[in-house]
Each structure stands twice: as C-alpha cells, then as structure tokens.
C-alpha cells in the first residue's frame, strides 16, 4: 500500500511537471510571438518612415523642377515679348526708310525731269 501511495504521488508530480512544462512552453511561445510582433511593428514603422522621407524628398524635387520650369517659361515669355518689340521697331524703321526712299526717289525724279 505504501508503494501505491508512492506511485500515486509520482504520477501527480509527473502530471504537475507536465502541466508546469506545458505552461512554461506556452508562455515562452507567447513571449516569442510578442517579440516577433514588436520587431515587425518596428520594421513596419521604420519602413513607413523611410517611405515618408522618400515621398517628401520626391515632392521637394518635383517642386524644384516645377519652379525651374516655370522660371524657364517666364524667361521665354519675356524674351518673346522683347523680340516681338524689336521686330515691331525694325518694321517701323523699315517703313520709315521705305517712305523716305520713295519720297527721295520721287524728288530726284522730279529734279531729273526738270533738268531735262
């Protein structure tokens, strides 16, 4: 009977150790999952931060290119206005010279006709 009691105690100890072992294993697994989740969250946050930095950098570059393009367009518009103004001045001078030429030619023809 003493042997039966010892066997029973041994069985209870074994069950307790299995129960403790199972609980320890469960806790260890849960801790590993929590650690993995925390690491994944940190990596995700780092990724999102890098993506935000890239988006900001690209937006700054886009704005710089847009400004440069706008500057070029404004310069082109200014040059166009300047050249159109110069062309108009040249036309006016040509017209004035043409008028002067026609007038002087008529005067010379009149003088030549008088001499004849």
Secondary structure, 3 states (H helix, E strand, C coil): CHHHHHHHHHHHHHHHHHHHHHHHHHHHHHHHHHHHHHHHHHHHHHHHHHHHHHHHHHHHHHHHHHHHHHHHHHHHHHHHHHHHHHHHHHHHHHHHHHHHHHHHHHHHHHHHHHHC
